[in-house]
């Protein structure tokens, strides 16, 4: 845990992205989910009631007692019970919203919505994007080294359906000049110097981003830099396009039969790797909880501690590691991430108002030239943190 804690990002802060998310983005996501999905009358009514409770409705305990995280969530909710959505920290608010959406849809119930992904229509559209991303990659010259491949994997994080639904205009493809931090070569060197271990990849979005993650997994296994790659999926649907285990299986199945021969061969290799255990898929309740990284359960920390590298994808995972708090942007990253159980590589396109480890001159220039630089998906970070000595 960091030696001191900055205040959390809050939905109450007027003019903030957190406030915009509560007032505009979450209701829009709710309306789109309801319009595109197939919900029975009762589920649709519950969903409408949920969306109507934003922003002034009260925080309450969850009622889907069959859910594996029901007890844990009700413990987390206790602190905010009786408060309104707009009185909660941003990270809690978003995590709680998506979990309430599953409750309303009947995801954990025994009824018609049981285990039915409410975001499946958007995710199905993203399957073709996964194929196109790999076909495009194989049509050009291959990445000359692991550092270059990590750049590609970073910019895959622009494929975020909670911000840019399928068919909408997305930020232009990333470029080196829009990297606010680039420690890809340091991470690649560390991994090359210590090959043959387990690389943990904490996934983010499906579609083109997941395709890039699978490409990276194939490279790590094929080059011998990793003996095992473990993909950490969400245990249930969240943030619209976050990958669950079923999405990975569906994507591999789709890629085996689509696009160019090289794309099909890559998918075939990964299916075989999964069968023999060198590619593993895992999930844990922690990745859909409102907890910060320093409250990772001991059992999960122990699993992570054995990794040669943990690769964290995306903005929400970045927010978790930093506790979604208002750190000074130029604060040294190691002062926040002093609790790491293993070397950590952060690959993140900026979509929220927090960061650490930036340079003072960068912050001033961007604030003057591009006021929405923190949230418009045009800027990226590649930050590498060796493991601290605290758990070694």
N, C-alpha and C positions, 0 to 999 in steps of 0.2 A: 504494500500500500504506500502511495506517495507520502512524503513527510508532511505535506500540507495539502489541503483540498481547496481548490477554487470553487466558487458557487456553480451549481448546475445551470445549463441552458434551461430556460423556462418559457412555457407557452404564454405566460402573463406579460412578457416583455413586448411592448408595443413596437411595431415595425420590424420585428425579428422574423427570420425564416420559420422559427418554431411557431410563432403566432400565425403566420401565413398558412402553415401546414394545418393547424387546428381549425382555422376559420374557413379555409378554401380547399386545400389539397385532400384532406381526409374525407370531407363530404363528397367531393368529386369522385374519389376512388370508390366510396360507398355506392353512389348512384350508378357508376359504370358497372360495378360488380353485380348489382341488383338487375340492371338492364340486360347484361350479357349472360347471366347464369340461369340455371333452371332450378328454381326454388319452389317448394309447395307453398300454399297460402300462409300457413303458420310461420314458416321460416321467413318468408318475405315480410310478414308483419313485424316479426322480431327485428329484422334488419332495418326496416324503416324506423322503428322505434329507437334503435341504436343511433342511427344517423341523425335523427331529430334531436337527440340529447346533446349534440355538439352545438356550441361550446360550453353551455352553462349547466348541463346536467350533472348529476352527482356520480362520484365513483362508488361502486358497490362491489360486493364479493361476487365471485363466479358461481354459477348454479349448475353447471354440467358436471355432476359429481363422478361420472364415469371416466373423466379425463385423467390421464396419468399425472398431469401437473396441477390438478384442481387444488390440492392441499397447499402446495408450494405457492401458487398464485394468491390464494386467500391470505397467506402469511404476508406476502409482499404488499397486498392491497390494504392491510390493516392500517398502515401509517397514513394513507390518504383517504380512508373511508369517510364519507360525508363531505369531502371537498369536491369542487367542480373540476371538470376537465382542465379549465384554464388556470387552475391553481397548482397544477402538477408539473414536475420536471419534464422536459421535452421527451427524453428517452423513455421514461415510464409511460407517458401519454401515448406514444406511438406503439410501443409493445403491447400495452393494455388494449388499445383500439383493435389491433389485429387479432388479439386473443378473444376479445368480446365478439368480433365478427364471426369467428369460428363457433363460439357458443351459440350465437343467433342462427347460424346456418345449420346447426345440428351436426357439426362435424364429428363430435365425440358421442353422439347419441346413438340409439338403436333404430332411429327412424330413417326416412328416405334420404336424408342428407349425410348419413354416416360415411365418413372417410371420403366424401366428395369434395374435391378441391374447388373452392369457390372462385379461384382465379384461373381455372383450367382453360376457358376460352382464349384468354390472352396468351397463356403459355403455349397452346397449340400453334398459334400464329408464330411464336418465336422459334419453333422447331425448324422452319425453313431458313430462318436467319442463322441458325447454328450451321446448317449445311452450306449456306452461301459464304459464311465467314471462313470455313475451312477450305472450300473450293477456291476462294480468292487468295488465301494464303499459299496454297500449293501451286496456283497458277503463276506466281511470281518467284523470284529468287528466295531460297530459304534464309531464315535468320542466320547470320554468320556466326553468332555465338549466343551463349545463354543470356547475356545481358540484353541483347537485342530482342530475344524472345520474351523476356520479362517486360520490356516496354510494350510489346504487343498485348500481353496478358493484362497489363495495367489498363490500357485504353479500352479493352473489352468491357470494362466496368461502366462505360457510358450506356450500355444496354440495360437500362433500369426502367421497368414498366410502371413503377409507382410514380415516376416523373414524366416519362415519355412513352405513352402506350403505343402498341404496335400500330404503325401507319402514321404516327405523328412525326413532326420534324425534330430531329435530335441534334446535339452539338456536332460540329465538324470533327472529323477524326483527329485524334490527338497528334501532337508533334513535339519534338524535343524542346523547342523554345517555350512550351507551356508546362514544362516540368519544374515545379518549385523546389523539388529536391530529387536528386537522382543518385541513389546509392546501389543501383543494380549491379555494378561491377564488383562492389565490395561483397554483396550477398553471393554472387556467382563464384567469386574467388573462395569464399569461405566454404561453400558447398563442394566445390571441386577439390579443395584441400582435405575434405573429410567425406569421401564418397562411401556409398554402400549402406547408408543408414535409412531411417524412415523420415520421409518428408510429409508433414501434415499440411493440407491445403484447406483452409476454412472458406468455403464457397460463399458466393453471393448470388448473382442472378443467373437465370436460365438463358437460353438462346445463344446469341453470339458470344456472350461472356463465358458461359459454360463450355462452349466449343474451344475457346482459347485456353481455358483451364485444362481441358482434356488433352489438348495439344502439348501443354507443358508437362502433364503427367507422363505422356508417351515419351517425350524427350528425356525426362529424368530417369525413367526406367530403361529406355533404350541405350542411353549413354553410360549407364552404371553409376550415375551420381546418386541414385537412390535404389536401394534394394526393395523398398516398399513405399508406395504413395498411398496415403489415406485421405480420402475426400470427406470432409465434414459437412454434411447437409443439415438443413433444418429438420427438426423432428415433426413439424407440421407446417402447413402453408402460412406464409407471413410476408409482409411488404410486397404483395402482389406477385413478384417474380423471383423471390428467393427460392433456391433449389431444395427440394426434398428428395429423398432417395428414389421415389417413383419417377421424378423428373430425369434423374441421371439415367436410369434404366431405359426410359422412353426415348431419351436423346440418343443413347448408344444404339438402340434398336432402329431408330430412324436413320442414323448416319450409316449404318451397315448397308442400307439399301438405297442411298441417295447420292447424287452428285458424282464427282470425279472418282476415278479408281483409287487415287491416293487417299481420298477422304474415307472411302469404304474400307481400305486396308487399315488405316489408323484405327477406325472404330473396331474392326475385327481384332486387332492386336490388343486393344483395351478390354474387349470382352473376354479374350483368352487370359489376360493378366488378372482380371477379376476372378475367373474360374480357378486359377492357380494360387490366388491369394496375394499376389504382388501389388494389385490394385484393390484397395478396400474402400468400402463406403460405411461411414459411421454417422451417428447423430447423438445429440445430448440435449436435455432440457435447458442447459445453461445458455445455448445459443439463441433461444427464444425467450429468455428471461429478461427482466429489467435490471439485472445486476451488472456492476462494472467488472472489468477484467480482474481486478485484485480480489474479488470475491468468488473466483472460480472454485468449484468444489474440489476437495483434496484428491478425490479419485481421478478426476479429469486432469488436474494439474500433474499428477503422477504419470498419466499417459503421455502428456505433452512433454514432460521433462526428458523423456528418452529420445526425442526427435533431434535429428541433425539440423532441421530447419522447420519452423512454422511459417507458412505463407498465409497472411490474412488478406482476404479480398474485400474491397469495397468500403463504402462510407459507414454503414451501420456497424460493421465490425470494428472499424477505426474508432468510432464513437464509444464503443464498449471499452476498448483498451484504455482510452483516455477518460473514461467515466462520464463522457458527454458534459464536460465542465469547461468553464470559461477561463482556461489557461491563457496566459500571455502567449501570443503566437510565436514570439521569439524565445520562449522558455526552452531550455535544452531538453530534448526528448527523454534523455535518460533520467531526468528528475521526476518524470511522470511514470516511466516504465521501469522503475527500479525493482519490480516484483516478478519479472519474467522468469518462467521456468525453463525456457529454451531460447535459442536464437530466433528472432522474429523479423520477418520481412513484411512491411506494410505496403500494399499496392492499392491506392485509393484515388479515384476521381472525386474532386471536392464537390459535395452536394449539401453541406451544412456548415454552420458558422463556428467551427472550432478547428484548431490545429495546434501543433507545437513543433519546434525545431526549425522555424523559418528565419530568414534574415530580416533585420529591421528595415533595410532599404527596399527589400521586396514588398513588404507589407505597405509601406508608404506609397510606393509607385503604383501598386495595384489598387489601393484605396482611391487614388486620384484618377487613374485611367479607366478602371473597370469596377464600378461600385458593387456589382453582384458577382465578383470573382469567386467568392466562397461557395456559391450555390448554383452556378450556371452550368456546371459540368464541363467546362472548357480547360480546367487546370488540374494537374495531377501531382501526386506525391509517390515517390519510391523511397522509403526510409527503412534502413536496416539497423537492428539493434542486436548486438551479441548478447548472449545470456549473461545475466548478472550472477554474482557469486552467492546470492542469498539462498538459492536452492541447490547449489552445486558444491 
